[in-house]
């Protein structure tokens, strides 16, 4: 099976992950795939929980030492709540061959719309991946979407309306924040859900669908 990092077109430099439905899981999966191609740093411009099995560095000398040893490091500063916040030193974005940045928050909801100050995108990024959880489909906007008022306005629907695949694609593309969409939580064993063609037609960027839990994925035409 083709690697997910290849399907998403991840290149050396900075890749930002936004949206909902599995950003952190995707980031750590991509980190381990990309480790076969070079050194990798994972970090955030918002807040993330510390990873399991990846050493954390809060300053550049420690980060370089970890990269020399492991080839993979998490950059961040522990906060009072236990989460990691953005690294507090210049040059964090150039320590590794690949830098993956979780640049958004969604309160664990599968869909997301954005306020004017969101997402917190690194200006030097080479790729922005918007993650969407397929579990949002069929759920009311008010339950499945973070920032439901904005989501409903972009969708042209009331808060009570159920999110359809076409609606979800339309909202993401109306915001125009990403280069590619990854739809996670796709349970269909053949990765041929009935909504795939509709979603792809409603999107103005490439689409990859899959399941991080089941470790299968494919790019839609």
C-alpha positions as CSV (number, residue, x, y, z in Angstrom):
1,X,0.0,0.0,0.0
2,X,1.2,3.5,-0.8
3,X,2.3,5.5,2.2
4,X,-0.2,8.1,3.4
5,X,2.5,10.8,3.4
6,X,3.0,10.2,-0.4
7,X,-0.8,10.3,-1.1
8,X,-1.0,13.6,0.8
9,X,2.0,15.0,-1.1
10,X,4.1,15.8,2.0
11,X,7.4,17.4,1.1
12,X,10.5,18.5,3.0
13,X,9.8,21.7,5.0
14,X,6.7,22.6,7.1
15,X,3.3,20.8,6.8
16,X,0.4,22.3,8.7
17,X,-2.5,20.2,9.9
18,X,-5.9,21.8,10.4
19,X,-9.6,20.8,10.9
20,X,-10.9,18.1,13.1
21,X,-11.4,14.3,13.2
22,X,-7.9,13.1,13.9
23,X,-5.2,15.8,13.4
24,X,-2.9,14.6,16.2
25,X,-3.2,10.9,15.3
26,X,-2.4,11.8,11.7
27,X,0.5,13.9,12.7
28,X,2.2,11.1,14.6
29,X,1.4,8.6,11.9
30,X,3.0,10.8,9.3
31,X,6.0,11.5,11.5
32,X,6.8,7.8,11.7
33,X,6.3,7.3,7.9
34,X,8.5,10.3,7.1
35,X,11.2,9.1,9.5
36,X,12.2,6.7,6.8
37,X,13.0,9.6,4.5
38,X,14.8,12.0,6.9
39,X,14.6,13.7,10.3
40,X,11.2,14.8,11.6
41,X,10.0,17.3,14.1
42,X,6.4,17.5,15.4
43,X,5.0,20.5,17.1
44,X,2.1,22.9,17.5
45,X,1.1,26.5,17.1
46,X,-1.8,25.9,19.5
47,X,-1.7,23.1,22.1
48,X,-1.2,19.4,22.0
49,X,-0.8,16.6,24.5
50,X,2.7,15.3,24.8
51,X,3.2,12.2,22.6
52,X,4.0,8.7,23.7
53,X,7.3,7.4,22.6
54,X,8.7,10.6,21.2
55,X,11.1,12.7,23.2
56,X,10.2,16.3,23.8
57,X,12.6,19.3,23.6
58,X,11.9,22.8,24.6
59,X,15.2,24.4,23.4
60,X,17.3,23.9,20.2
61,X,20.4,22.1,21.7
62,X,18.2,19.4,23.2
63,X,16.2,19.1,20.0
64,X,19.4,18.6,17.9
65,X,20.7,16.0,20.3
66,X,17.4,14.1,20.1
67,X,17.3,14.3,16.3
68,X,20.9,13.0,16.1
69,X,20.0,10.1,18.3
70,X,16.4,9.3,17.3
71,X,15.7,11.2,14.1
72,X,12.4,12.3,15.5
73,X,11.6,14.9,18.1
74,X,8.5,16.8,19.5
75,X,9.1,20.5,20.0
76,X,7.1,22.3,22.7
77,X,7.0,23.9,26.1
78,X,4.9,22.3,28.9
79,X,2.0,24.4,30.1
80,X,0.2,24.5,33.4
81,X,-2.6,22.3,32.0
82,X,-0.1,19.6,30.9
83,X,-0.3,20.3,27.2
84,X,2.6,21.5,25.1
85,X,2.5,24.9,23.6
86,X,4.5,26.4,20.7
87,X,8.3,26.2,20.9
88,X,9.7,29.5,22.3
89,X,12.9,29.7,20.2
90,X,13.7,31.0,16.7
91,X,14.7,28.5,14.1
92,X,12.5,25.6,15.4
93,X,11.0,25.3,11.9
94,X,14.4,24.5,10.3
95,X,15.8,21.8,12.7
96,X,14.5,18.8,10.8
97,X,14.0,17.7,7.2
98,X,10.3,17.5,7.8
99,X,8.3,19.6,10.4
100,X,4.7,18.7,11.1
101,X,2.6,21.3,12.9
102,X,-0.8,20.9,14.4
103,X,-2.1,24.4,13.7
104,X,-5.7,24.2,14.9
105,X,-8.0,23.1,17.6
106,X,-11.4,21.4,17.3
107,X,-12.3,20.3,20.8
108,X,-12.3,16.7,19.6
109,X,-15.1,17.3,17.1
110,X,-15.0,15.8,13.6
111,X,-15.8,19.0,11.7
112,X,-14.5,22.6,12.1
113,X,-15.1,26.1,10.8
114,X,-12.7,28.9,11.7
115,X,-12.7,32.2,13.4
116,X,-10.7,35.1,11.9
117,X,-7.7,34.3,14.0
118,X,-7.7,30.6,13.2
119,X,-5.9,28.5,12.2
120,X,-2.5,29.6,13.4
121,X,-0.6,28.7,10.2
122,X,3.2,29.0,9.9
123,X,3.9,31.3,7.0
124,X,6.7,29.1,5.7
125,X,4.6,26.0,5.3
126,X,4.8,24.0,2.1
127,X,1.6,22.1,2.6
128,X,-1.7,22.5,4.5
129,X,-3.8,19.4,5.1
130,X,-7.4,19.8,6.3
131,X,-8.6,16.8,8.3
132,X,-12.3,15.9,8.5
133,X,-13.9,13.1,10.4
134,X,-16.4,11.1,8.4
135,X,-18.3,10.6,11.7
136,X,-19.7,14.1,11.2
137,X,-21.8,12.9,8.3
138,X,-25.5,12.6,9.3
139,X,-24.9,14.6,12.6
140,X,-26.4,18.0,13.2
141,X,-24.0,20.9,12.7
142,X,-24.6,22.0,16.3
143,X,-23.3,18.6,17.6
144,X,-20.5,17.7,15.2
145,X,-18.9,21.0,14.2
146,X,-16.6,23.3,16.2
147,X,-17.7,26.9,15.7
148,X,-21.2,25.8,14.6
149,X,-22.5,29.3,13.9
150,X,-19.7,29.9,11.4
151,X,-20.1,26.4,10.0
152,X,-23.9,26.9,9.5
153,X,-23.3,30.3,7.8
154,X,-20.8,28.8,5.4
155,X,-23.0,25.8,4.7
156,X,-26.1,28.0,4.2
157,X,-28.0,25.9,6.6
158,X,-29.5,26.1,10.1
159,X,-27.6,24.7,13.1
160,X,-30.1,21.8,13.2
161,X,-29.2,20.6,9.7
162,X,-27.4,17.4,9.3
163,X,-23.9,17.6,7.8
164,X,-23.7,15.9,4.4
165,X,-20.5,15.1,2.6
166,X,-21.3,17.7,-0.1
167,X,-21.9,20.3,2.7
168,X,-18.6,19.4,4.4
169,X,-16.6,19.7,1.2
170,X,-18.3,23.0,0.4
171,X,-17.5,24.5,3.8
172,X,-13.8,23.5,3.6
173,X,-13.5,24.9,0.1
174,X,-15.3,28.1,1.0
175,X,-12.7,28.8,3.6
176,X,-9.8,28.1,1.2
177,X,-7.3,27.3,3.9
178,X,-5.9,24.0,2.6
179,X,-4.1,22.3,-0.3
180,X,-5.6,18.9,0.2
181,X,-8.3,17.2,2.3
182,X,-7.9,14.0,4.3
183,X,-11.2,12.4,5.3
184,X,-10.6,10.2,8.3
185,X,-12.8,7.6,10.1
186,X,-13.9,6.0,6.8
187,X,-15.2,2.6,7.9
188,X,-16.0,1.2,4.5
189,X,-13.6,-1.8,4.1
190,X,-13.2,-1.2,0.4
191,X,-12.8,2.6,0.8
192,X,-15.6,3.0,-1.7
193,X,-18.3,4.8,0.4
194,X,-21.4,5.9,-1.5
195,X,-20.5,9.6,-0.8
196,X,-17.0,9.5,-2.2
197,X,-17.8,10.7,-5.7
198,X,-20.1,13.5,-4.4
199,X,-17.5,14.7,-2.0
200,X,-14.8,14.8,-4.6
201,X,-17.0,16.7,-7.1
202,X,-17.8,19.3,-4.4
203,X,-14.1,19.8,-3.6
204,X,-11.7,22.2,-5.3
205,X,-8.6,20.5,-3.9
206,X,-7.4,16.8,-4.0
207,X,-9.0,14.4,-1.5
208,X,-7.6,11.4,0.3
209,X,-10.0,9.2,2.3
210,X,-9.1,6.5,4.8
211,X,-9.0,5.2,8.4
212,X,-6.0,5.8,10.6
213,X,-7.3,3.2,13.0
214,X,-7.5,0.5,10.3
215,X,-4.4,1.9,8.5
216,X,-5.9,2.0,5.0
217,X,-6.4,4.9,2.6
218,X,-6.7,5.9,-1.0
219,X,-6.7,9.1,-3.0
220,X,-9.9,9.9,-4.9
221,X,-9.7,10.7,-8.6
